[in-house]
Amino acid sequence: MAKTQQKDILTRVQDLGAEALHRLADVPGGSRLVDAANETKSRLDDMQKKLRGLDELEKRVAKLEQRLGAEPKKAPPRAAKPSTVRKTTSSPKGPAAPKPPA
């Protein structure tokens, strides 16, 4: 008997919820709310699909990290030095001032 009573309560709540959603669409601005809820649902579905793909990417990154860790380290290439480097002989203060006549 408890099951039939519980089922009746759940059915009644479900029916009231469906009725409330139908009434919400008739309320001014309610259609916007219903549209936003539907848009949110579709966006969440898209995000869920993208997040499922992250597991595969993490596995690939882990494999690449293992391969890089197993390879011997190579010395980085040296940068070529320009051969036409001139050194200036003037002091950083500028040219020397002429000496006064004695």
C-alpha positions in Angstrom: 0.0 0.0 0.0 2.9 2.3 0.7 4.2 1.9 -2.9 0.9 2.9 -4.5 0.6 5.9 -2.2 4.3 6.9 -3.0 3.7 6.4 -6.7 0.7 8.6 -6.5 2.7 11.4 -4.8 5.5 11.2 -7.3 3.1 11.1 -10.2 1.3 14.2 -8.8 4.6 16.1 -8.3 5.7 15.2 -11.9 2.4 16.4 -13.3 2.5 19.6 -11.3 6.1 20.2 -12.5 5.0 19.7 -16.1 2.0 22.0 -15.6 4.2 24.7 -14.1 6.6 24.6 -17.1 3.6 25.0 -19.5 2.4 28.0 -17.4 5.9 29.5 -17.3 5.9 29.8 -21.1 2.7 31.9 -20.9 4.1 34.3 -18.4 5.7 37.5 -19.8 9.4 36.8 -20.0 8.8 33.2 -19.2 9.5 32.1 -22.8 13.0 33.7 -22.5 13.6 31.6 -19.4 12.5 28.4 -21.2 14.7 29.3 -24.2 17.7 30.0 -21.9 17.2 26.7 -20.2 17.1 24.8 -23.5 20.2 26.7 -24.7 22.0 25.9 -21.5 21.2 22.2 -22.0 22.7 22.2 -25.5 25.8 24.0 -24.3 26.3 21.6 -21.5 26.0 18.7 -23.9 28.7 20.2 -26.2 31.0 20.9 -23.2 30.5 17.3 -22.0 31.6 16.0 -25.4 34.7 18.1 -25.4 35.6 17.1 -21.9 35.4 13.4 -22.8 38.1 14.1 -25.4 40.5 15.4 -22.8 41.2 12.0 -21.4 42.6 10.8 -24.8 44.7 14.0 -25.1 46.1 13.5 -21.6 47.2 9.9 -22.5 48.9 11.2 -25.6 50.7 13.9 -23.7 51.9 11.3 -21.1 53.3 9.1 -23.9 55.1 12.0 -25.4 56.6 13.0 -22.1 57.8 9.5 -21.5 59.4 9.4 -25.0 61.1 12.8 -24.3 62.3 11.6 -20.9 63.9 8.4 -22.5 65.8 10.3 -25.2 69.4 11.4 -24.4 69.8 15.1 -23.9 71.5 16.9 -26.8 73.5 20.1 -26.5 71.5 23.1 -27.8 73.0 24.6 -31.0 75.2 27.6 -30.6 74.2 30.9 -32.0 76.5 32.3 -34.7 78.5 35.3 -33.7 78.7 38.2 -36.1 82.2 38.7 -37.5 82.0 42.5 -37.9 81.9 43.6 -34.3 83.7 46.9 -33.7 84.8 48.1 -30.4 84.8 51.8 -29.7 87.7 53.5 -28.0 85.9 56.6 -26.8 85.0 56.8 -23.2 81.4 56.6 -22.1 81.5 60.3 -20.9 82.2 61.6 -24.4 85.2 63.3 -26.0 87.9 64.7 -23.7 87.8 68.5 -23.2 90.7 70.5 -24.6 93.4 71.4 -22.0 93.7 75.2 -21.2 96.9 76.9 -22.4 99.5 77.2 -19.8 
